[in-house]
């Protein structure tokens, strides 16, 4: 099995960092759906502003709010306003992997889907 990028939310803007929550990243369900990422799915977070990279899992936030909130200990690794990439992965057999195309969702101002 090969591990490949399944989908990503590219250039998401962190709207909140909540140190007192028990881990995870809270994401607007509309954004999760656009990227085909499920609640509780493992994701990597890549912070463009400071180079931090960490693994967590998603939870749903308020639909339509366009919120991206880093929770728990990871909240020390980001700041509100940081630009991040949220990556989800899949495992495929080598033959299927050669045909795989990840779903890339580019976000713009206020975490609105650009493409």
C-alpha positions in Angstrom: 0.0 0.0 0.0 1.1 3.5 -0.8 0.1 6.6 1.2 -1.0 9.5 -1.0 -2.6 12.9 -0.5 -6.4 12.4 -0.6 -7.4 16.0 -0.3 -6.4 19.3 1.2 -7.8 22.7 2.2 -5.0 25.0 0.9 -4.4 28.4 2.5 -7.0 28.2 5.2 -6.9 31.1 7.6 -6.8 30.2 11.3 -9.7 32.1 13.0 -9.1 30.9 16.5 -6.6 28.9 18.7 -8.2 27.4 21.8 -5.6 26.0 24.2 -8.3 24.9 26.7 -10.1 22.5 24.3 -9.2 18.8 24.2 -7.2 18.6 21.0 -8.2 18.5 17.3 -9.0 21.1 14.6 -12.5 22.5 14.3 -13.5 23.2 10.7 -16.7 24.5 9.1 -18.5 21.4 7.8 -19.0 23.0 4.4 -15.2 23.1 4.0 -14.8 19.5 5.2 -17.4 18.4 2.6 -15.8 20.4 -0.2 -12.5 18.6 0.5 -14.0 15.2 1.2 -12.7 15.2 4.7 -14.7 13.4 7.4 -15.2 14.4 11.0 -12.6 12.7 13.2 -10.4 12.0 10.2 -6.7 12.3 10.8 -5.1 15.3 9.1 -1.8 17.0 9.0 -1.7 20.8 9.6 1.1 22.7 7.9 1.5 26.3 9.1 2.8 28.5 6.2 3.6 31.4 8.6 6.0 29.6 10.9 6.7 26.2 9.4 5.1 24.1 12.2 3.7 20.7 11.1 1.5 18.5 13.3 -1.1 15.8 13.1 -4.5 15.9 14.6 -8.1 15.0 13.7 -11.1 17.1 12.5 -14.3 18.0 14.3 -17.2 20.0 12.9 -17.6 23.6 13.7 -20.5 25.9 12.9 -21.8 25.4 9.4 -21.3 28.5 7.2 -19.0 30.3 9.7 -15.8 29.5 7.7 -14.1 28.9 11.1 -10.7 27.1 11.4 -9.8 26.6 15.1 -6.7 24.8 16.3 -7.5 23.2 19.7 -5.6 21.9 22.7 -1.8 21.8 22.9 -1.4 22.5 19.2 -2.9 25.9 19.8 0.6 26.8 21.0 1.9 26.2 17.5 -0.3 28.7 15.6 -1.7 32.1 15.9 -5.0 33.5 14.8 -4.5 34.8 11.3 -1.9 32.1 10.3 -2.3 30.5 6.9 -2.4 26.7 7.0 -2.8 23.7 4.8 -5.0 20.9 6.0 -4.0 17.6 4.4 -5.9 14.2 4.5 -4.4 11.0 3.1 -5.5 7.7 1.7 -3.8 4.3 1.2 -4.0 2.7 -2.2 -2.5 -0.2 -4.0 0.3 0.8 -6.4 -1.9 0.3 -9.5 -4.7 2.5 -8.2 -2.2 5.0 -6.9 -0.9 5.7 -10.4 -4.4 6.9 -11.4 -5.2 8.8 -8.2 -5.9 12.6 -8.3 -6.1 14.4 -5.0 -8.9 16.9 -4.3 -7.4 20.3 -3.8 -9.6 23.1 -2.4 -8.0 26.5 -2.6 -9.3 29.0 -0.1 -9.3 32.8 -0.4 -10.3 35.6 1.8 -12.5 34.7 4.8 -11.9 31.0 4.0 -14.2 31.1 1.0 -13.6 28.4 -1.7 -11.8 29.9 -4.7 -11.4 26.7 -6.6 
